[in-house]
Amino acid sequence: MKVMKSERSWLMQKVDLIVESLARADRKEVEAVVEKMVDRYPNLAESLLTNIGFELQAKDTQEEAEYV
């Protein structure tokens, strides 16, 4: 499935808004989001946990490779 340039741009804007909203949230707000997500969407919460872990590992590996 091909994603058109305008669709990709719209998707990235949506992703940026979601990430920005979480980044600006205080600790209580983040905890509330996590609690609600785990309660209502446990599969999504598990998937995000796994994906974030993999992304952090990949970033660490890349940084180590660049350091050497």
DRENTORKOL-3810 file (N, C-alpha, C; in nm, 4 decimals):
REM DRENTORKOL-3810
@n.u->0.0835; n.v->-0.1177; n.w->0.0000; ca.u->0.0000; ca.v->0.0000; ca.w->0.0000; c.u->0.0882; c.v->0.1243; c.w->0.0000
@n.u->0.0728; n.v->0.2068; n.w->-0.1008; ca.u->0.1498; ca.v->0.3295; ca.w->-0.1122; c.u->0.0826; c.v->0.4415; c.w->-0.0343
@n.u->0.1634; n.v->0.5164; n.w->0.0360; ca.u->0.1131; ca.v->0.6334; ca.w->0.1069; c.u->0.1555; c.v->0.7557; c.w->0.0269
@n.u->0.0574; n.v->0.8356; n.w->-0.0105; ca.u->0.0869; ca.v->0.9550; ca.w->-0.0882; c.u->0.1562; c.v->1.0585; c.w->-0.0001
@n.u->0.2284; n.v->1.1490; n.w->-0.0655; ca.u->0.3046; ca.v->1.2505; ca.w->0.0067; c.u->0.2168; c.v->1.3333; c.w->0.0995
@n.u->0.0983; n.v->1.3739; n.w->0.0536; ca.u->0.0100; ca.v->1.4555; ca.w->0.1375; c.u->-0.0416; c.v->1.3758; c.w->0.2573
@n.u->-0.0666; n.v->1.2462; n.w->0.2362; ca.u->-0.1097; ca.v->1.1610; ca.w->0.3467; c.u->0.0023; c.v->1.1444; c.w->0.4481
@n.u->0.1242; n.v->1.1290; n.w->0.4001; ca.u->0.2400; ca.v->1.1130; ca.w->0.4881; c.u->0.2596; c.v->1.2398; c.w->0.5705
@n.u->0.2440; n.v->1.3553; n.w->0.5066; ca.u->0.2579; ca.v->1.4824; ca.w->0.5758; c.u->0.1511; c.v->1.4961; c.w->0.6844
@n.u->0.0277; n.v->1.4616; n.w->0.6509; ca.u->-0.0805; ca.v->1.4670; ca.w->0.7485; c.u->-0.0527; c.v->1.3724; c.w->0.8646
@n.u->-0.0051; n.v->1.2515; n.w->0.8339; ca.u->0.0257; ca.v->1.1535; ca.w->0.9378; c.u->0.1354; c.v->1.2053; c.w->1.0303
@n.u->0.2402; n.v->1.2625; n.w->0.9730; ca.u->0.3496; ca.v->1.3138; ca.w->1.0547; c.u->0.3034; c.v->1.4299; c.w->1.1424
@n.u->0.2150; n.v->1.5150; n.w->1.0911; ca.u->0.1617; ca.v->1.6246; ca.w->1.1726; c.u->0.0823; c.v->1.5684; c.w->1.2897
@n.u->0.0035; n.v->1.4646; n.w->1.2644; ca.u->-0.0758; ca.v->1.4024; ca.w->1.3707; c.u->0.0158; c.v->1.3391; c.w->1.4744
@n.u->0.1182; n.v->1.2684; n.w->1.4285; ca.u->0.2150; ca.v->1.2060; ca.w->1.5194; c.u->0.2846; c.v->1.3134; c.w->1.6022
@n.u->0.3281; n.v->1.4202; n.w->1.5375; ca.u->0.3943; ca.v->1.5299; ca.w->1.6091; c.u->0.3045; c.v->1.5881; c.w->1.7179
@n.u->0.1757; n.v->1.6056; n.w->1.6887; ca.u->0.0822; ca.v->1.6595; ca.w->1.7883; c.u->0.0665; c.v->1.5655; c.w->1.9073
@n.u->0.0572; n.v->1.4365; n.w->1.8809; ca.u->0.0430; ca.v->1.3383; ca.w->1.9888; c.u->0.1671; c.v->1.3381; c.w->2.0771
@n.u->0.2839; n.v->1.3326; n.w->2.0132; ca.u->0.4096; ca.v->1.3302; ca.w->2.0893; c.u->0.4268; c.v->1.4600; c.w->2.1677
@n.u->0.3978; n.v->1.5723; n.w->2.1051; ca.u->0.4097; ca.v->1.7023; ca.w->2.1718; c.u->0.3156; c.v->1.7106; c.w->2.2923
@n.u->0.1944; n.v->1.6606; n.w->2.2775; ca.u->0.0985; ca.v->1.6618; ca.w->2.3886; c.u->0.1505; c.v->1.5812; c.w->2.5069
@n.u->0.2058; n.v->1.4647; n.w->2.4787; ca.u->0.2615; ca.v->1.3826; ca.w->2.5868; c.u->0.3842; c.v->1.4474; c.w->2.6489
@n.u->0.4681; n.v->1.5082; n.w->2.5660; ca.u->0.5896; ca.v->1.5724; ca.w->2.6166; c.u->0.5575; c.v->1.6910; c.w->2.7084
@n.u->0.4486; n.v->1.7604; n.w->2.6813; ca.u->0.4110; ca.v->1.8774; ca.w->2.7614; c.u->0.3289; c.v->1.8407; c.w->2.8859
@n.u->0.2844; n.v->1.7156; n.w->2.8926; ca.u->0.2025; ca.v->1.6730; ca.w->3.0065; c.u->0.2878; c.v->1.6635; c.w->3.1326
@n.u->0.2263; n.v->1.6963; n.w->3.2450; ca.u->0.2994; ca.v->1.6783; ca.w->3.3705; c.u->0.2889; c.v->1.5312; c.w->3.4141
@n.u->0.3571; n.v->1.4994; n.w->3.5228; ca.u->0.3648; ca.v->1.3604; ca.w->3.5680; c.u->0.2274; c.v->1.2996; c.w->3.5931
@n.u->0.1387; n.v->1.3743; n.w->3.6574; ca.u->0.0042; ca.v->1.3232; ca.w->3.6875; c.u->-0.0750; c.v->1.2968; c.w->3.5595
@n.u->-0.0604; n.v->1.3849; n.w->3.4632; ca.u->-0.1304; ca.v->1.3658; ca.w->3.3355; c.u->-0.0795; c.v->1.2430; c.w->3.2619
@n.u->0.0524; n.v->1.2252; n.w->3.2614; ca.u->0.1102; ca.v->1.1075; ca.w->3.1960; c.u->0.0619; c.v->0.9806; c.w->3.2659
@n.u->0.0626; n.v->0.9811; n.w->3.3971; ca.u->0.0154; ca.v->0.8641; ca.w->3.4722; c.u->-0.1313; c.v->0.8349; c.w->3.4413
@n.u->-0.2122; n.v->0.9380; n.w->3.4280; ca.u->-0.3538; ca.v->0.9196; ca.w->3.3950; c.u->-0.3703; c.v->0.8605; c.w->3.2551
@n.u->-0.2903; n.v->0.9081; n.w->3.1603; ca.u->-0.2948; ca.v->0.8533; ca.w->3.0241; c.u->-0.2558; c.v->0.7062; c.w->3.0252
@n.u->-0.1488; n.v->0.6752; n.w->3.0959; ca.u->-0.1018; ca.v->0.5360; ca.w->3.1026; c.u->-0.2073; c.v->0.4471; c.w->3.1672
@n.u->-0.2631; n.v->0.4925; n.w->3.2772; ca.u->-0.3655; ca.v->0.4142; ca.w->3.3473; c.u->-0.4865; c.v->0.3883; c.w->3.2568
@n.u->-0.5333; n.v->0.4926; n.w->3.1899; ca.u->-0.6487; ca.v->0.4799; ca.w->3.1004; c.u->-0.6173; c.v->0.3863; c.w->2.9840
@n.u->-0.4967; n.v->0.3994; n.w->2.9274; ca.u->-0.4588; ca.v->0.3155; ca.w->2.8143; c.u->-0.4509; c.v->0.1684; c.w->2.8548
@n.u->-0.3899; n.v->0.1420; n.w->2.9677; ca.u->-0.3779; ca.v->0.0033; ca.w->3.0146; c.u->-0.5160; c.v->-0.0544; c.w->3.0439
@n.u->-0.6036; n.v->0.0276; n.w->3.0992; ca.u->-0.7381; ca.v->-0.0186; ca.w->3.1321; c.u->-0.8228; c.v->-0.0425; c.w->3.0072
@n.u->-0.8222; n.v->0.0536; n.w->2.9157; ca.u->-0.9106; ca.v->0.0456; ca.w->2.7983; c.u->-0.8488; c.v->-0.0250; c.w->2.6787
@n.u->-0.7168; n.v->-0.0116; n.w->2.6630; ca.u->-0.6481; ca.v->-0.0653; ca.w->2.5451; c.u->-0.5208; c.v->-0.1397; c.w->2.5853
@n.u->-0.5343; n.v->-0.2507; n.w->2.6588; ca.u->-0.4150; ca.v->-0.3204; ca.w->2.7082; c.u->-0.3218; c.v->-0.3690; c.w->2.5965
@n.u->-0.3767; n.v->-0.4109; n.w->2.4841; ca.u->-0.2904; ca.v->-0.4561; ca.w->2.3743; c.u->-0.2085; c.v->-0.3405; c.w->2.3175
@n.u->-0.2690; n.v->-0.2243; n.w->2.3059; ca.u->-0.1974; ca.v->-0.1059; ca.w->2.2597; c.u->-0.0873; c.v->-0.0690; c.w->2.3582
@n.u->-0.1178; n.v->-0.0718; n.w->2.4868; ca.u->-0.0182; ca.v->-0.0391; ca.w->2.5890; c.u->0.1004; c.v->-0.1341; c.w->2.5798
@n.u->0.0744; n.v->-0.2624; n.w->2.5651; ca.u->0.1816; ca.v->-0.3622; ca.w->2.5539; c.u->0.2626; c.v->-0.3395; c.w->2.4265
@n.u->0.1951; n.v->-0.3106; n.w->2.3168; ca.u->0.2627; ca.v->-0.2866; ca.w->2.1898; c.u->0.3526; c.v->-0.1631; c.w->2.1973
@n.u->0.3013; n.v->-0.0556; n.w->2.2574; ca.u->0.3822; ca.v->0.0655; ca.w->2.2725; c.u->0.5039; c.v->0.0396; c.w->2.3607
@n.u->0.4840; n.v->-0.0345; n.w->2.4689; ca.u->0.5948; ca.v->-0.0677; ca.w->2.5579; c.u->0.7042; c.v->-0.1414; c.w->2.4806
@n.u->0.6650; n.v->-0.2402; n.w->2.4029; ca.u->0.7607; ca.v->-0.3188; ca.w->2.3249; c.u->0.8290; c.v->-0.2314; c.w->2.2198
@n.u->0.7506; n.v->-0.1547; n.w->2.1446; ca.u->0.8074; ca.v->-0.0714; ca.w->2.0386; c.u->0.9015; c.v->0.0354; c.w->2.0929
@n.u->0.8662; n.v->0.0971; n.w->2.2038; ca.u->0.9531; ca.v->0.1983; ca.w->2.2637; c.u->1.0834; c.v->0.1339; c.w->2.3098
@n.u->1.0740; n.v->0.0168; n.w->2.3694; ca.u->1.1945; ca.v->-0.0550; ca.w->2.4126; c.u->1.2872; c.v->-0.0852; c.w->2.2958
@n.u->1.2305; n.v->-0.1333; n.w->2.1857; ca.u->1.3114; ca.v->-0.1627; ca.w->2.0675; c.u->1.3745; c.v->-0.0361; c.w->2.0103
@n.u->1.2997; n.v->0.0720; n.w->2.0049; ca.u->1.3527; ca.v->0.1978; ca.w->1.9522; c.u->1.4670; c.v->0.2506; c.w->2.0390
@n.u->1.4518; n.v->0.2395; n.w->2.1711; ca.u->1.5586; ca.v->0.2840; ca.w->2.2610; c.u->1.6840; c.v->0.1989; c.w->2.2439
@n.u->1.6670; n.v->0.0679; n.w->2.2282; ca.u->1.7815; ca.v->-0.0208; ca.w->2.2054; c.u->1.8506; c.v->0.0123; c.w->2.0741
@n.u->1.7726; n.v->0.0357; n.w->1.9693; ca.u->1.8300; ca.v->0.0687; ca.w->1.8388; c.u->1.9068; c.v->0.2006; c.w->1.8464
@n.u->1.8528; n.v->0.2971; n.w->1.9173; ca.u->1.9199; ca.v->0.4265; ca.w->1.9324; c.u->2.0511; c.v->0.4100; c.w->2.0086
@n.u->2.0487; n.v->0.3311; n.w->2.1165; ca.u->2.1703; ca.v->0.3060; ca.w->2.1934; c.u->2.2759; c.v->0.2374; c.w->2.1080
@n.u->2.2338; n.v->0.1393; n.w->2.0293; ca.u->2.3271; ca.v->0.0675; ca.w->1.9421; c.u->2.3873; c.v->0.1607; c.w->1.8398
@n.u->2.3050; n.v->0.2476; n.w->1.7806; ca.u->2.3528; ca.v->0.3439; ca.w->1.6813; c.u->2.4520; c.v->0.4415; c.w->1.7448
@n.u->2.4202; n.v->0.4900; n.w->1.8638; ca.u->2.5091; ca.v->0.5847; ca.w->1.9320; c.u->2.6416; c.v->0.5196; c.w->1.9683
@n.u->2.6371; n.v->0.3927; n.w->2.0107; ca.u->2.7609; ca.v->0.3205; ca.w->2.0416; c.u->2.8455; c.v->0.3024; c.w->1.9167
@n.u->2.7813; n.v->0.2713; n.w->1.8039; ca.u->2.8538; ca.v->0.2527; ca.w->1.6785; c.u->2.9174; c.v->0.3836; c.w->1.6325
@n.u->2.8493; n.v->0.4940; n.w->1.6528; ca.u->2.9023; ca.v->0.6238; ca.w->1.6133; c.u->3.0160; c.v->0.6667; c.w->1.7056
@n.u->3.0141; n.v->0.6232; n.w->1.8301; ca.u->3.1151; ca.v->0.6594; ca.w->1.9281; c.u->3.2478; c.v->0.5923; c.w->1.8971
@n.u->3.2389; n.v->0.4675; n.w->1.8476; ca.u->3.3595; ca.v->0.3888; ca.w->1.8210; c.u->3.4238; c.v->0.4302; c.w->1.6952
END
